[in-house]
């Protein structure tokens, strides 16, 4: 993501046909409740991460799981 304050966008995280892939997030990514979500691992699953950069080390994120 761009680290310009106020930048925002969406990142689509797509599992391949096998599934089971995982992701990790650096400490700048902040999630509701302070814990990064467990992403969908089913084959071909699609999760969407929406973000806005509050500061270079503070990116507010919300994840919508298993979008169909």
Protein Blocks (a to p, Z undefined) as FASTA:
>chain_A
ZZbehiacdddddddfkgoiacdddfklccehhiacdddfbehiacddddddfbfklccd
dddehiZZ
